[in-house]
């Protein structure tokens, strides 16, 4: 391998998964140079390929969810129910390092693509198994998405509301899938490290429920030690005015997050134009500020309403105070800091920008971001590479076993 080759050059991955979390683990492997083959059924491909056409989502002729979640992959449309399709998979597995799937457990058994079906024949294979609720227990075969298994089931959804009598907030598409995919990627890479040290492959398991619990670990751990978890009170019942949501004079929202009150209390009092608050008996120490939090919040509300967000961004930054604007999606897409940091980067084969996977390794370059494969786009190429003749490929296509051009 060339010294300047991508980190995972030569690593072969089969992405036999759908929707978001499991495929994005393969996407990060592809970002670092792995060859990733995306398997879909030969008729129309996986449902996520058409998610951008659903009502209520951003309307675009461009397949923006697939653009992010399946870039840098090759497309193979093949029927794994057909014996000839299963034979082709076996040929591919002979030179594959990682097999990723989130097929329901009963479907894996019917197709013969469980880890138990591969372990003896392919002892160096890393088998990435992804489920909604885990692989033991009564609900192990239950289907789920990030909004149900990650967001709702974990307790996160119940906590994201503005009071006990307010409905919980729904999740954004992929909000739990993308971080879960990163955890799945971490498990796969850990297994690859073990294989490098021992020569042994193995099974990596991850689930939406496990990652939802991990994301909500602060509160779930509190419950595990017997601490009751209250529903968040309305803003007006705050006990901490130095943290929370405020509104600038132009109607824009931002969050204060001041955790070092001894040091930051004088700075925020001066920043809002009320240095006299520093020695005000109502706010003289942390306990007093807690007791009189609503009164302090109202003073801050009135002060912040005097100027637009642009003013408060400059003022709070100059004072070294931690805050965050409540940005819109359009602002996130245009974020200059995100572009400067490489979080948003150009695609190499179009005029579009895309979101990079969320970490870098100094000295290791990611491959250029290329568009996602069309349905079955590389079926012929992939089969040629494992020894199929043109006549055999035509026969598979004529039988409906493979799809694509």
C-alpha positions as CSV (number, residue, x, y, z in Angstrom):
1,X,0.0,0.0,0.0
2,X,1.3,3.5,-0.9
3,X,2.5,5.6,2.0
4,X,0.0,8.3,1.2
5,X,-2.9,5.9,0.7
6,X,-6.1,6.5,2.7
7,X,-6.2,4.9,6.2
8,X,-8.7,2.2,5.2
9,X,-7.5,1.6,1.6
10,X,-7.8,-2.1,0.9
11,X,-10.6,-2.6,3.5
12,X,-13.7,-4.1,1.9
13,X,-17.1,-3.5,3.5
14,X,-20.6,-4.7,2.6
15,X,-23.4,-2.4,3.6
16,X,-26.4,-4.7,3.7
17,X,-28.5,-2.2,5.7
18,X,-31.2,0.4,5.2
19,X,-32.2,3.8,6.5
20,X,-29.6,5.7,8.5
21,X,-27.7,4.5,11.5
22,X,-26.1,1.3,10.2
23,X,-25.3,2.7,6.7
24,X,-23.7,5.8,8.2
25,X,-21.2,3.6,10.0
26,X,-20.2,2.3,6.6
27,X,-20.1,5.9,5.3
28,X,-17.4,6.9,7.8
29,X,-15.3,3.8,6.8
30,X,-15.7,5.0,3.2
31,X,-14.6,8.5,4.2
32,X,-11.3,7.1,5.2
33,X,-10.9,5.0,2.0
34,X,-12.6,1.7,2.5
35,X,-14.4,0.2,-0.5
36,X,-18.0,0.0,0.5
37,X,-20.6,-2.0,-1.5
38,X,-24.2,-0.9,-0.8
39,X,-26.6,-3.9,-1.3
40,X,-30.2,-3.2,-2.1
41,X,-33.0,-5.3,-3.5
42,X,-33.1,-5.4,-7.3
43,X,-36.5,-3.9,-7.8
44,X,-36.5,-0.3,-6.4
45,X,-33.9,-0.1,-3.7
46,X,-34.2,0.8,0.0
47,X,-36.9,3.1,1.2
48,X,-34.4,5.8,2.5
49,X,-33.5,6.4,-1.1
50,X,-36.9,8.1,-1.5
51,X,-37.2,9.8,1.8
52,X,-36.7,13.3,0.4
53,X,-40.0,13.0,-1.5
54,X,-42.1,12.6,1.7
55,X,-44.6,15.3,2.6
56,X,-43.4,17.8,5.2
57,X,-39.7,17.4,4.5
58,X,-37.6,19.9,2.6
59,X,-38.7,19.8,-1.0
60,X,-35.8,19.3,-3.5
61,X,-35.1,17.4,-6.7
62,X,-31.8,16.4,-5.2
63,X,-31.6,13.3,-3.0
64,X,-30.1,15.2,0.0
65,X,-30.5,12.4,2.7
66,X,-28.9,9.8,0.5
67,X,-26.2,12.3,-0.5
68,X,-24.9,12.4,3.0
69,X,-25.6,8.9,4.3
70,X,-24.4,6.9,1.3
71,X,-21.6,8.9,-0.4
72,X,-18.5,7.2,-1.6
73,X,-20.2,3.8,-2.0
74,X,-20.7,1.4,-4.9
75,X,-24.3,0.2,-5.6
76,X,-25.1,-3.5,-5.9
77,X,-28.8,-4.4,-6.5
78,X,-29.2,-8.1,-5.8
79,X,-31.9,-10.6,-4.6
80,X,-30.5,-12.4,-1.6
81,X,-33.6,-14.6,-1.5
82,X,-32.5,-16.2,-4.8
83,X,-29.9,-19.0,-4.6
84,X,-27.9,-17.3,-7.3
85,X,-27.9,-14.0,-5.4
86,X,-26.8,-15.8,-2.2
87,X,-24.0,-17.5,-4.2
88,X,-22.8,-14.1,-5.4
89,X,-22.8,-12.8,-1.8
90,X,-20.7,-15.8,-0.8
91,X,-18.2,-14.9,-3.5
92,X,-18.1,-11.3,-2.2
93,X,-17.7,-12.4,1.4
94,X,-14.5,-14.3,0.5
95,X,-12.7,-11.0,0.2
96,X,-14.8,-8.9,2.6
97,X,-13.5,-7.5,5.9
98,X,-16.7,-6.0,7.3
99,X,-20.4,-7.0,6.8
100,X,-22.9,-4.6,8.2
101,X,-26.6,-5.3,8.4
102,X,-29.7,-4.2,10.2
103,X,-32.1,-6.7,8.6
104,X,-34.6,-7.9,11.1
105,X,-33.4,-11.0,13.0
106,X,-36.0,-13.4,11.5
107,X,-35.2,-12.1,8.0
108,X,-31.5,-12.8,8.6
109,X,-32.3,-16.4,9.6
110,X,-34.4,-16.9,6.5
111,X,-31.7,-15.5,4.2
112,X,-28.9,-17.3,6.0
113,X,-27.0,-14.1,6.7
114,X,-26.7,-14.3,10.5
115,X,-23.3,-14.1,12.1
116,X,-23.6,-17.8,12.9
117,X,-23.9,-18.5,9.2
118,X,-20.7,-16.8,8.4
119,X,-18.4,-17.2,11.5
120,X,-16.8,-20.6,10.7
121,X,-16.5,-20.0,6.9
122,X,-15.1,-16.4,7.3
123,X,-13.2,-16.4,10.6
124,X,-11.6,-12.9,9.9
125,X,-14.9,-11.3,9.1
126,X,-16.2,-8.4,11.3
127,X,-20.0,-8.8,11.4
128,X,-21.7,-5.6,12.3
129,X,-25.2,-6.3,13.7
130,X,-27.6,-3.4,14.2
131,X,-31.1,-3.6,15.8
132,X,-33.6,-1.3,17.3
133,X,-33.9,-2.9,20.8
134,X,-31.0,-5.3,21.1
135,X,-30.7,-9.0,20.4
136,X,-32.0,-10.6,23.6
137,X,-35.3,-10.1,25.4
138,X,-38.9,-10.2,24.3
139,X,-38.6,-7.2,22.1
140,X,-35.4,-8.2,20.3
141,X,-37.3,-8.8,17.1
142,X,-39.2,-5.6,17.2
143,X,-38.7,-3.0,14.5
144,X,-38.0,0.6,15.3
145,X,-36.6,3.9,14.2
146,X,-34.6,6.6,16.0
147,X,-37.8,8.5,16.9
148,X,-39.3,5.4,18.6
149,X,-36.4,3.4,20.0
150,X,-33.8,6.2,20.5
151,X,-35.8,9.3,21.2
152,X,-39.1,8.2,22.7
153,X,-38.1,5.0,24.6
154,X,-35.0,6.3,26.2
155,X,-36.7,9.1,28.2
156,X,-35.2,11.9,26.0
157,X,-38.5,12.8,24.4
158,X,-40.3,13.0,27.8
159,X,-37.8,15.5,29.1
160,X,-37.8,17.8,26.0
161,X,-40.9,19.8,26.8
162,X,-41.6,23.2,28.4
163,X,-43.6,21.9,31.3
164,X,-45.6,19.0,32.7
165,X,-48.7,20.0,30.8
166,X,-47.0,20.5,27.5
167,X,-46.7,17.7,24.9
168,X,-43.2,16.2,24.5
169,X,-41.2,17.4,21.4
170,X,-40.8,15.2,18.4
171,X,-37.4,14.4,17.0
172,X,-35.8,15.6,13.7
173,X,-35.2,13.0,11.0
174,X,-31.9,11.2,11.7
175,X,-31.3,13.0,14.9
176,X,-30.6,9.8,16.8
177,X,-29.4,7.7,13.9
178,X,-26.4,9.8,13.1
179,X,-24.8,9.7,16.5
180,X,-25.8,6.1,16.8
181,X,-24.0,5.3,13.5
182,X,-20.9,6.9,15.0
183,X,-21.0,4.6,18.0
184,X,-21.5,1.6,15.6
185,X,-18.5,2.7,13.6
186,X,-16.5,2.9,16.8
187,X,-17.4,-0.7,17.6
188,X,-16.5,-1.9,14.2
189,X,-13.1,-0.2,14.3
190,X,-12.5,-1.6,17.8
191,X,-13.2,-5.1,16.4
192,X,-10.8,-4.4,13.5
193,X,-8.1,-3.5,16.0
194,X,-8.7,-6.8,17.8
195,X,-8.5,-8.6,14.5
196,X,-5.2,-6.9,13.8
197,X,-3.8,-8.1,17.2
198,X,-5.4,-11.6,17.3
199,X,-6.3,-12.5,13.7
200,X,-9.9,-13.1,14.8
201,X,-13.0,-11.6,13.4
202,X,-16.1,-11.3,15.4
203,X,-19.6,-9.8,15.9
204,X,-20.2,-6.2,16.8
205,X,-23.7,-5.3,18.1
206,X,-25.3,-1.9,18.5
207,X,-28.9,-0.8,18.9
208,X,-30.9,2.4,18.9
209,X,-32.1,1.7,22.4
210,X,-28.6,1.3,23.7
211,X,-27.5,4.6,22.2
212,X,-30.6,6.4,23.3
213,X,-29.9,5.3,26.9
214,X,-26.3,6.4,26.5
215,X,-27.4,9.8,25.2
216,X,-29.7,10.2,28.2
217,X,-27.2,8.6,30.6
218,X,-27.2,11.6,32.9
219,X,-30.8,11.2,33.8
220,X,-31.2,7.4,33.4
221,X,-28.2,6.9,35.8
222,X,-29.9,9.2,38.3
223,X,-33.0,7.0,38.1
224,X,-30.8,3.9,38.5
225,X,-29.5,5.2,41.9
226,X,-33.1,6.1,43.0
227,X,-33.2,9.8,42.3
228,X,-36.6,10.9,41.0
229,X,-36.6,12.9,37.7
230,X,-39.0,15.8,37.6
231,X,-40.4,17.1,34.4
232,X,-38.7,20.3,33.4
233,X,-40.6,23.3,34.8
234,X,-41.7,26.2,32.7
235,X,-39.1,28.9,32.1
236,X,-40.9,31.2,34.5
237,X,-40.1,28.8,37.4
238,X,-36.4,28.8,36.8
239,X,-34.0,28.4,39.7
240,X,-31.1,29.6,37.6
241,X,-31.1,32.8,35.6
242,X,-27.5,32.4,34.5
243,X,-28.5,29.6,32.3
244,X,-31.4,29.2,29.9
245,X,-33.2,30.8,26.9
246,X,-33.3,34.5,26.3
247,X,-34.7,36.7,23.5
248,X,-32.9,39.6,21.9
249,X,-34.6,42.8,20.7
250,X,-35.0,41.5,17.2
251,X,-36.8,38.3,18.4
252,X,-33.8,36.0,18.0
253,X,-33.2,33.5,20.8
254,X,-30.0,32.5,22.4
255,X,-28.9,30.3,25.3
256,X,-26.8,31.4,28.2
257,X,-24.7,28.7,29.8
258,X,-22.7,30.2,32.6
259,X,-21.4,27.5,34.9
260,X,-18.6,29.3,36.8
261,X,-20.8,31.8,38.7
262,X,-18.2,33.2,41.1
263,X,-16.1,34.3,38.1
264,X,-18.9,35.0,35.6
265,X,-21.5,36.8,37.7
266,X,-19.7,40.2,37.6
267,X,-19.0,39.8,33.9
268,X,-22.7,39.1,33.0
269,X,-23.9,41.9,35.2
270,X,-21.6,44.4,33.5
271,X,-22.4,42.9,30.0
272,X,-26.1,43.6,30.4
273,X,-25.4,47.1,31.6
274,X,-26.3,46.6,35.2
275,X,-23.1,46.6,37.2
276,X,-25.0,47.6,40.3
277,X,-26.5,44.0,40.4
278,X,-23.1,42.7,41.5
279,X,-23.6,44.0,45.1
280,X,-27.4,43.8,45.1
281,X,-28.3,41.8,48.2
282,X,-30.9,39.8,46.2
283,X,-28.1,38.4,44.0
284,X,-25.0,38.7,46.2
285,X,-24.1,35.0,46.1
286,X,-25.2,31.8,44.4
287,X,-27.9,30.9,47.0
288,X,-29.3,34.4,46.7
289,X,-29.4,34.2,42.9
290,X,-31.2,30.9,43.2
291,X,-33.8,32.2,45.6
292,X,-34.4,35.3,43.4
293,X,-33.9,33.7,40.0
294,X,-37.1,34.8,38.5
295,X,-36.5,38.4,39.5
296,X,-33.0,38.2,37.9
297,X,-34.4,36.6,34.8
298,X,-36.9,39.4,34.4
299,X,-34.1,42.0,34.7
300,X,-32.1,40.1,32.0
301,X,-35.2,39.8,29.8
302,X,-35.6,43.6,29.8
303,X,-31.9,44.2,29.2
304,X,-31.6,41.7,26.3
305,X,-34.7,43.2,24.7
306,X,-32.9,46.5,24.2
307,X,-30.6,45.3,21.4
308,X,-30.6,42.8,18.5
309,X,-28.8,39.5,18.6
310,X,-25.8,40.9,16.7
311,X,-25.2,43.3,19.6
312,X,-25.4,40.5,22.2
313,X,-23.1,38.2,20.2
314,X,-20.4,40.9,20.2
315,X,-21.0,41.9,23.8
316,X,-21.1,38.4,25.3
317,X,-18.1,37.2,23.2
318,X,-16.1,40.2,24.4
319,X,-16.9,39.4,28.0
320,X,-15.8,35.8,27.5
321,X,-19.2,34.4,28.4
322,X,-20.5,31.1,27.1
323,X,-23.7,31.3,25.0
324,X,-25.1,29.8,21.8
325,X,-27.5,31.3,19.3
326,X,-30.6,29.3,18.5
327,X,-29.8,29.0,14.8
328,X,-32.0,28.1,11.9
329,X,-31.2,25.2,9.6
330,X,-30.4,27.7,6.9
331,X,-27.9,29.5,9.2
332,X,-26.3,26.1,10.0
333,X,-25.8,25.4,6.3
334,X,-24.2,28.9,5.9
335,X,-22.1,28.7,9.1
336,X,-18.7,30.3,8.4
337,X,-17.1,28.6,11.4
338,X,-18.4,25.2,10.3
339,X,-16.8,25.8,6.9
340,X,-13.6,27.1,8.3
341,X,-13.3,24.0,10.6
342,X,-14.0,21.6,7.7
343,X,-17.3,20.5,9.1
344,X,-19.0,21.5,5.9
345,X,-16.9,20.7,2.9
346,X,-17.2,20.6,-0.9
347,X,-18.2,17.5,-2.8
348,X,-15.6,16.5,-5.5
349,X,-18.0,15.6,-8.3
350,X,-20.6,18.3,-8.0
351,X,-21.1,21.9,-7.0
352,X,-22.8,20.9,-3.7
353,X,-21.4,21.0,-0.2
354,X,-21.9,18.2,2.3
355,X,-21.4,17.5,6.0
356,X,-18.2,15.8,6.9
357,X,-18.1,12.9,9.3
358,X,-17.5,14.4,12.8
359,X,-13.9,13.7,13.5
360,X,-10.5,14.0,11.8
361,X,-7.1,12.3,12.4
362,X,-4.1,14.5,12.1
363,X,-2.0,13.3,9.2
364,X,-4.7,11.2,7.7
365,X,-6.7,12.6,4.8
366,X,-10.2,11.5,4.0
367,X,-11.1,10.7,0.5
368,X,-12.9,13.3,-1.6
369,X,-16.7,13.2,-1.0
370,X,-18.3,11.6,-4.1
371,X,-22.0,11.3,-4.8
372,X,-24.1,8.3,-3.6
373,X,-24.5,5.4,-6.0
374,X,-27.7,5.2,-8.1
375,X,-29.7,2.0,-7.5
376,X,-27.6,-0.9,-8.6
377,X,-25.1,1.4,-10.4
378,X,-22.1,-0.8,-10.0
379,X,-23.7,-4.3,-10.0
380,X,-21.9,-5.4,-13.2
381,X,-18.5,-4.0,-12.1
382,X,-18.7,-5.7,-8.7
383,X,-19.7,-9.1,-10.1
384,X,-16.9,-8.9,-12.7
385,X,-14.4,-8.3,-9.9
386,X,-15.3,-11.5,-8.2
387,X,-15.0,-13.6,-11.4
388,X,-18.4,-13.4,-13.1
389,X,-18.4,-13.5,-16.9
390,X,-20.5,-11.1,-19.0
391,X,-22.7,-14.1,-19.9
392,X,-23.2,-15.0,-16.3
393,X,-24.1,-11.4,-15.4
394,X,-26.6,-11.2,-18.2
395,X,-28.2,-14.4,-17.0
396,X,-28.5,-13.0,-13.5
397,X,-30.0,-9.9,-14.9
398,X,-32.4,-11.8,-17.1
399,X,-33.6,-13.8,-14.1
400,X,-34.2,-10.6,-12.1
401,X,-31.5,-11.6,-9.6
402,X,-29.6,-8.3,-10.1
403,X,-30.7,-4.8,-11.0
404,X,-29.1,-1.7,-12.2
405,X,-27.9,-0.5,-15.6
